[in-house]
Amino acid sequence: MGKIVGGFLVPHDPVMFIAPNAPQEAVAQRMWGAFAICAERLAGLNATSVVVIGADHYMLFGTGCLPQYLIGTGDVDGPIDPLPGLRRGVIPDTQKLAGFIAEHGHANGFDWAVGRAFTVDHAVAIPNQLIIEPVRAKGQKIGTIPVYLASGVDPFIKMQRAIQVGGAIKAAIEASPDDERVVVIGSGGISHWVGVPEMGKVNEAFDREIMDYAVRGDLAGIGALSDDYILANGGNGGMEIRQWACAMGAMPGAKGEIIDYAAVPEWVTGLGFVQLHA
């Protein structure tokens, strides 16, 4: 039987790679350092697999097919959108557990879309490179399981459904026949406006509100947020708090610890890092 041993809620800001020197040096070092702290803490959890919950950015799925939620069950590589310092390559996976999560869901009311060979975008590739790869570099074998929610392009997955998908991930892991130690990573957000006149705006009050839900483990609170409220206060990029809600749904009752936060308009995002303690 598997179990979830911890979780992290982190950003996946590509502008960090495109313009690494844009913010003040101290701020930039803190944000890169926050990823390094997550990596150090992941190493201490002795995980065998990490489920990274990301979002499509209209790169992987087009108008012909927009799944509400998808899991990569086969070979994984990426990112499809390489960046300076973020090159495309093979990503070690855990196909048996990923396939089991899909099958368990299909038997229990969760109709997963699956990617039998899956190229991720930066939503999965950034936390994989900055949090998981440093642990692999120390000799620890960890597979990455990519999950995608419809939070980048409408129709958006409902907040409550995102939480329920997290619960389905938890139930499948706990029903799996293998002794997997799994960490979940909710990758995205917090406030940012993408491709609109407000781009570069950051709403620290909204970001603090979302992190507070995570710190208190308040699934009801984060799940009650309306799309109108999120869009008005967190921007279209703020819809990615669904990934945070999903990870929280996989760890009901877990309390969060803020590792770091900064509003970084130079990187067009409010960057928040929270660890969920099992």
N, C-alpha and C positions, 0 to 999 in steps of 0.2 A: 504494500500500500504506500502511495506517495503522500507527501504533505508539502504545504507551502510554508517556507521557513522565513520569509521576509519579503519586503517590497520597497520600491523606490518610485517617486514621482519626480520626473525631470523634464527639462525642455529639450527640444531638438532643433536648435536655432542654426540654420545654415549660414547666416551672416557672420557668425563667429569664425567660420572658415574663410569666407570671402573677404572680410575686412577685420582681421584679428586685432589690428592695432587701433581701431576706431575709437573705442572708449578710453578713458584714463587707464593708465597701466595698472594701477592698484585694483580697479574694478575688474579689468580683464583677467588679471591673475587670480582674483577670488573666484570668478566663475569657472575658469578652467580648473582651478583647485577644487571646486565643489564636485566636479565630475571625478577627480582623483580620489576624493574622500569616499564617494559612492563606491568606487572600485575597491578601495581598501576594505570597506565594510562588507562588500559582496564576498571578498576573499574569506572573511571570517565566518561566513554563513555556510561554507562547504556545500554550495549548491551543485547539483548535477545538470540542471537545466534552468534556463531563464526564459520566461514568456514575456516578450516585448510587445506592448500594445501600442500601435501607432495609428496613423491616419493616411489615407490617400490624398495626394495633392494634385489630382487630375493628371498624374503621370502613369500610374499603373492601370487604372480603369478609365475608360472613356464613356461617351454617351451611350454606347451600345450595351454596357453592362456596369452597373453600379451596385455592388453587393452591400448589404447592411453590415455584415460582419464576415470575415474570412480568416482562415488559418492556413499557414503554409505547412503542408504535411510531407513534402518531398525535399529535393535538393534546394538549398537556399544560397543566393548570392546577392551582390549589390554593393553600393547603391546604383540604381538605374540613372541617378543624377549625380555623378561624381563631382566632388568639389576639391579645391586645393587642400591637400592633406587628408582627403577622404576618397580613396581610390576604390574602384570596383574590384571585388574578389570573392572567392568562395567563403561562405560563413558556415562554420560547424553547426550542425543541427541535431535534433533529437527526434527522428522521424517516427519512431515507435510510439512515443508519448503523444506527439502531435496528432498522429492518426487516431490514437485512442480517444483523445479529447473530442475530435470530430465525431467519431462513432458513438461515443457516450452521449454527446449532444443530440445526435439524430434519433437516439432511442428515448430521449427525455425532453422533447419539445424544443430543441434548438437546432434549426436547420442551417448548419454551417455551410457556407461556400468554402471550397478548398482549393489550394494551389498545389498541385502535385509536383511542380517545379516552379519556384517562386523567386523573382528578383525584387528585392525590397527597395524602397526609396530611403531618403535620409531620416525619416521618422524612426526607422529601426536601425539603420546603419550607424547613426551618430551614437546612440547609447551602446550599441554593440562594440564600436571601436573604442569609446572613451571609458566604458565601465566594465565590459565583459572581457575584451581582449587583454587588458593588463593582467587580469587574473589568469587567463590562459597562458600568458607569457611566463608566468611563474610555475607552469607545469600542471595546473589544474584543468581537468577535462570538463568543459561545460558546453552544452548544446543550446543554441538560440532557436526559439520557436516564435515566428512572427505572427502576430494577430493584427488585423486591420479593421477599424471601425469607420463607418461613414460619418465623418465629422469635418472633412475638408470640403465636400461638395454635397449640396442637397440632392435628394431628400436625406436629411440627417437622421441617424439613429436616435431614437428617443432616449432621454437621459435615464429613465427607469429601465429601459431595455439594456442599455450599456451596463448598468449595475447588475442586471440579471445575467448578462453574458459573463460577467466576472464570477458570479455565483456558479454558473455552469462550468467554468474553468476549474474552480475549486472542487466541485463535486466530482468531476472527471479525474482530476489528479488524485483525489483521495480514494477513488474506486480503482485506480490503475493497479495492475498486478506487480509492478516493480517498485522498489524502494527509492523512488525519486525524491530528491530534495530540490524544491522548485522555488525560485524567486520570481516575482512579477514586477515588471517595470511599466508604469504608465508614462508614455512619452508624448509630450506636447505642451502647448500653452506657455505662459499663462496669457495675459492680455497682449494682443497684437493685432494690428490692422494690416492686411496684405493686399497690395495692388489697388488701393483706394486712396483718396486724397488725405485721409487721416494717417497714412502709413508713417510710422515713427512715433506715434503716440503710444504711451504706456499709462495704464490706470492702476497705480499702486494700491488704491483702496480696494478695487476688485480683486487684485492678486492676493492681498492679505485676507480677504474674505474667503477665497477658495482654499488657501493654505490653512486657514482656521478650521474649515470643514474637515480637512485631512488630519490635522492635529487632534481634533476631538473624535475622529472616526464617525462623523455625522453624515451617514448615507442618506438619511431623510432630507437633510438640509440641502446637500448638493444636488440630490435627485429632484428636488422641487423647483429648481431654477428653470425658468422658461427660456425658450430660444430668443424671444424678444429682449429679455433682460440681459442675456449673455452677449448678444450682438451689440446692444447699446452700450454696455459697460466694459466688455472684454474684446470687442471687435470680432470680425469673422474668424480670426485665428483663435479667439477665445473659445470657439466651439470645440476645440481640442481638449477641453476639460473633461470631455466624455472618456478619454483614455484614463484620466485620473480616477474618475468615478468607477470605471470598469475594474481597475486595479484594486480600488477600495472595496468593491463588491466581491472580489476574490478573497478578501481578508476582513470579513465583517467583524466588528468589535476591535480591530487593531487601532492603536493610537499612533499618531505621526509625530515625528521630530523634525523640526526645520533645520536643515543643514546650512543653507544660506539662501539669500534672496537679494536681488538688485533690480531696480528699474533701469534698463539700459536702452535708451532711445537710439543710440548709435547702432545697436544691434536689433532695433525695432521690436523689442520684446521685453516683457517682465519675466525675468529668469528666476524660477523658484525650484528649490531642491528639498524634498521631504523624504525621510525614511519612514516606512511603515514597519512597526515592530510586531512580529507575530506573537 
